[in-house]
Amino acid sequence: MITKILIANRGEIAVRIIRACRNLGIPSVAVYSKEDALGLHVKLADQRVCIGEGSARDSYLNMDRLIQAAKNMGADAIHPGYGFLSENSAFVRRCQENGITFIGPEADVIDRMGNKSAARTTMMAAGVPVVPGTKDPVYDAEAGRKQADAIGYPVMIKASSGGGGKGMRVAVDGADFEYQFGLAQRESANAFGDDTMYIEKFIENPRHIEIQIMADKHGSVVSLGERDCSVQRNHQKLIEESPSPAIGEQTRAEMGRYAVLAAQAVGYTGAGTVEFIVSPRGEYYFMEMNTRIQVEHGVTEMVTDTDLIAEQIRVAMGEPLSFTQADIQPRGHAIECRINAEIPEKNFMPCPGTVTALHLPAGNGVRVDTALYTGYQIPSIYDSMIAKIIVHAENRDAAIRKMRTALDETVILGIETNLDFQYQIMRHPVFCAGEADTGFIEKIMKV
């Protein structure tokens, strides 16, 4: 049994995990940087401990301090949330060496699926369809160009250790390849400390669809349906919804089976997301697997009536899944809008500051995940996402109307946000028709 959980994260996801711990009757420990001393997660946890200065490197990414904090506070488990160390296999091994349960998959699984080129190889061996591309890692532009010439342009250059849209560039022809490869590789080295790259065929005007899975230590793997994450800017998701308006029941069932197969192929445990890209002709291909809880997990929770964070914790304690595949019968439609402290009119420039007034929407089928409160000082050194507004209704049209109402009711003063921009999307005919692909923001919204 897990008796106390240290949460190695901050902001809304830390608050979300604290609430799940309370529902399970498990005490929680919040860690915080000096910059986050007044964070809501610090106020809500049963215990709290400062782990360093404001920079992530000195706090939320500092393995030594996190392990020591867990020991000092008597925590026998760590939940990493998303981002930071959530997909760091070295951290998983450090936890195991110190007798601490890491709430997530095993280190070897993270290595196999977290490295994008290794994941492609694993999926090909398992029979899961993948985007045509390189099978082996690519380390230099000259070798990469030969591979790209064989694949056929345009191609996508990707960081093997990438995530969050970093280390990704499109090369439209051979003359453009070396320049784009250099940019992507340098960004990968800076962001992940790894310059290993891979190359795949660039699918133009695709939909981005991901399958949520949950697996226990007893061999059970369940698909909880898909989320459509096509509305993005610079590969950063802005809106997620379930079910996807872009695929039919047959494709949905096939993708779900492949997601389960992918998890089984690596002996996966815990929450994970198998991401697919879908071409305008309906062809779908495996892209990558995120070996952690996703930002947008609440969308799936709304349509399946599950608690994925609590399920993660129960799985980590060795319990079997609390549901079977037959139990998962998604109902209605859910949409999530990410609210960021930024100025869309100024190239989405971050806008940290003090929240001087706050009113959040509520009511039937409306959920807000946030760490905001009136008087909170939003730090300038972390991600700009400050809230997630999620709605659930009987169908997509009703969910869009409910989201418009929720966005219109939301008041966040003292800082600039993308609330108005999200409202514009909710009224755009292309989005309302369910036809927004990954180029929607740049092409249609013209930003």
N, C-alpha and C positions, 0 to 999 in steps of 0.2 A: 504493500500500500504506500501511496505518496502521502506524506504528512504535512508538507509545506512546500509551496512553489515560489521560486524567485522568478520574476518576470524581467527578462533581459531586453527590455524595449521601453518605449516612451509613447506619449500621445494617446490617440484614440484606441490603438490596438492593445496597449497596456491596460487601459480602462476596461476594454471588452474582456480581456482575460481575467482581470480582477473580479468582474461580475460573474463570470463562469465559475471561478474558484468559490465564490460565496455560495452560489447555487449548489455546489457539490460539498459544501462544508469544509473546504480546505483553506487554511490560512495562506495569505499571499504576502510577498515581500516586493516592494517597489525599489528599483535602483534608479538613481537620477544623477545627472551632471549638475554642476553648480548653476548652469544656465537654466536648468529645469526644476530648481528648488521649489517653485510655487506651482508646479504642474498638477493637474487634476489627479493623475495616477498616483502621485506622491501622497495626496490628501486622502485618497480612497483606500489604499492598501492597509493591511493590518500592521505591517512594519515597513520601514523605509531605510535606505542607506545610500549615502552619497559615494559615488565611485570615481569622481574626478572632475576635471575642468570641463568647459563647454564642448570642445571639439569631440566628435565621435571617436576619433582615434584614442583620445585620453579617457574615454568613458565607456560608451556602449559597444565599442569594438575592442576594448581591453580585456582579453581573456583572463589574465591573471587576477585582475580586480573583481571580475564577475565571479570567478571560482571562489576566491577568498571571501567575497561577500556572502555567497551561499553557505560556505562553511561557518562563517561567523554568526549568521542568522539562523543556523540550524535547518536550512532548506535542503531537502533531499531530491529536489527536481528543479529543472530550469525550463521555462517556456520561452522560446526565442521570438515569438510573434512572426513578423515578416521583415525583410530587410536586415540590416546589420549582420549578425552572425547566424541567421536562421538557416542558411545553406552552406555553412562552413564546416567541412568534415573534420578539420583539425580541432575545432571547438567541441564537436561531438566526442571526439576521442579524449580530449582533456576532461570532459565531464565524466566519462566512463572510468578513466584512470583515478578519479577522485571519489568514486562511488556515488555520483550524482546522475539521476535519470534525466536524459535529454528528451524532451517531449517532441518527437519527430522521428524520422527514419534513421536507420543505421548509417554510420560514416561511409561504409563501402558503397551503399546505395546512393548516397549523395554524390560520391565521386563518380559513379557510373552515369547518373542522370543529370547531375549539375554541370558536368562538362558536356557542352553541346555536341561536339564531334563524337565523343564516346557514346552519348545517348543515341545519336543517329545510327551508329554501328550496331548497338544493342537492339534497337527497334527493327532494323533491317533483318537481323538474325531471327527476330520473333515473328516476322511476317507482317509488321505494321507498315502501312504505306508512308514513305518519307519523300520530301521534296528532292528531286534529282540534284545531286551535288557530290562533294568530295567525301570519301570514306575515311581518309587519313588526315591528321592535322596538317596545317599549312603554316610555315614559319617565315617565308620571304615572298616578296612581290613577284619575282621572276617565275618561281615555281607555281605561284598562285595564278599568274596570268595563263600559263599553259593549261591549267585545270579549267579556268574560266572559258578559254577558247574552245575547249572540248565540250563543256556544258552548254554553251551558247548564251549570248547576251540578250537582255540585261541579267546581271547576277547580283546577288546579295552577299556582301562580305560580312561575316559575323565573328564576334569574339567567342571562343569556346567556353570561357567562364563568364559570359555576359549575362546581362539582365537589365531591366528598366530602360531598354532602348540604347544603352551605351555600347560602343564598339561595333556599330552597325552602319554600313554605307552601301549604296547602290552604285555599281559601275555599269554604264550604258554601252560601253564598247571597250576594245582593247587599249585604245589611247588613253582612256579615262581610268583604267584599272589601277595602275601603279599609284597614282595620286590618292585615289579613294582607299586603297589597301593601306597605305601609309597612315592616313588619318585614322582609320578604324583600329589599326594595330597600336598606334600611340595612345589612343583613348582607352583601349583595353588594358594596356600596360599600366596606365595611370590610375584607372578605376579599380582594377582587379589584381594588379601585380602579375599579370599573365599575358604574354603576347601571342599565344597560340590562337590561330584563326581557322575558320573553315569557310567554304564557299558553296552556295546553293543557287539554283535557278530562282530568279526573282519573279514571283507570281504577281502580275499586275492587276490592280483593282480587286484585291481579295477581301474576303471576310475573315475575321479572327474569331475563332470559336474554340472554347476550352471546356473540357469535361472534368467535373469535380469527382474525385474518387476518395473513398475511405477504406482502409484495410486494417485488419487486426493481426495479432501474432498467431492466430490459429488457422490461417490460410484463407480467410474470407476477404473478398474484395467486392465492393459495391460501387456502382456508378450512380451519382445523384443528379444526373442530367447535365445540360450544357449551359454556358453563359456566352452571349454574344458580346465581344469586347471590341467591335470594329471601330467605334468612334474614338479616335486617338489623335494626339498631336505629338509629333516627333517620337512615335512609338510609346508614348505615355497615355494610358487609358484615361478617358474622361467620363464615359458612360458605359455601364454594363447592364445587360438585361437577360432574363430567362423566362420562357424559352426564346430561342433565336427565331426571328421572322424569316431567316434566309434558307432554312433547311426543312425538309419534310420528315415524316415519321420514319421512313426507311433509312435515310441517312443518319438521323438521330440515333436510331437503334444500332446501326453499324459502328458509328463513332464511339458509342458507349461500350460496345463489345471490345473494340480495339483499345480503349483506355484501360479496361480491366485487364486485357491481355498484356498491355505494357507494364502495368503494376505487377502482375504475376511474374513476368519475365525477369524482374530484378528482386523479387521477394520483398516488395514494398510494404511498409507498415505506417499507419497514421494518415493524415490528410495530405493529399497531393492533387495537382492539376495537370492534366495532359492537354497540351495546346496544339490545335490544328489550324491550318490555313486552308481556306476553301476558295477555289477559283470561281470566276463568273459562270463557268460551265458546270459547276457543282462537284468538281474533283476535289478531294480533300487529302491533306498530307500532314503527317506528324511534324511538328516544329521543335518542341522541347517539352520537358516536364519540370514544373516548379515543385520542389520537394519541401513544401511548407504550406502554411495557411495563406490564402490570397487576400489582398485588400478587399476584394469584392465577394468574400465568402457569404456575406449577409444576404445577397441576392438568392443564392441557393437555399439558405436557411428559410427564407420567406416562402418559397414555392414548395419546399419539401417538409416544412414544419420540423426541422431538426436543429440541434445545437452542435455545430461542428467543433467548437473549441472544447466543450465538455466531452465530446466524443474523443477528441485527441487525448485528453487527459486520461479517460478511462482506458483507451487502448494502451497508453504508456504504462498503466498499472497492470497490464496483462489481461484485462477483461475482453471478452468477445464483443463484437459490434452489437449495439442495442437494436439494430434493424437488419433486415435481409433485403435482397434486391426486390423481392415481391412487395415489401413494405413501402418502397419508394414510388409514390404515385404523385408526381408534381401536379400542382393545381394552380390555376390562375396565371398571372403574369406579374413579374417584379422588375423594377428598374432602379438603378442606382446612379446618382449624380455625385461626382467628386467635387467638393467645394474647396477651392484653393485660395490662399491669400496672395493674389496676384492681380495684375492689371492687364487684361487682354488687349486693350487698345495700345499698350506700350510693349508689344511683343511678349506678353505674359510675364512681365517683370515682377519678381516676388515683392510682396508688400507687407513685411512684418510690422508690428506695432501693438498698441494696447487696445483691447476690445472695450469700448466705452459703453456699449449697450448691446444686448443680445436677446433675441426672441427666436425660438426654434419651433418648427411646426410639429404637430402631434395629431392624434386622432386615429380612427380605425384604419389599419393598414399603412400607417406611416411610422417609420423608424429613423432615428438620427443617431449615428455613431460619431462621437466627438469628444474632445477633451477641453472644449472652450467653456469659459464662464466670463461673466462681466468683470472687467478689471484684469483679465489675463493678458500678460505680455507675451506675444508670439515671438519666439526667438528667430533670429535671422540666419542661423547656421544649420538649420535642419530643413527637411522637405516642407514644401509650402502647403501640402494638403492639411486642412484644418477640420473637415467634417465630411461625412458621407450621408446623404439623404437617400433613403430607400423607401419605395412605396410598393404596395401589393394590391392588386385588384383582380376582378374576374376575367378580364381580357386585356389585350395590349392597348386598345384605344382608351379604356377606362383608366389604365395605369398611367398613360401619358397625361390625361386630364388631371389625375390626382397629383402627379409630379408638378405640373404647372401651378396648381394651387399651393403645394408645399413650398415651392421655390418663391412664389409671390408672397407667402406669409413670412418667410425667413428674413430676419433683420440682424445684420452684423455691422455695427457702427465702429468707427475708429480706424478701420483699415479698408482697403479695397479688396474686392473678391471677384470671382468669376460667376457670381449668381446670375447676373443679367445675361451673360454669354450662354449659360446653360439653359436659361429660359428661352432664348432665341432658338437654340437647337430643338427644344421641345415643341416649337411652333413651326419648324422648317418642314416644308412638304416632303422633301427627300427622306428625312428621318421619320416623319409620321407615316410614310408609305412603307417603312421597313427596308429601304434601299440604300442606306448609308454603308459604304465600304470604308476601308482603312484610309482612303484618301479624301474622305468627306470634308474634314476640317479645312485642309489646304485648298481643295478644289472648289467646294461649294460655299463654305463660310469665308473663304478668301483671306485667311490669316497665315 
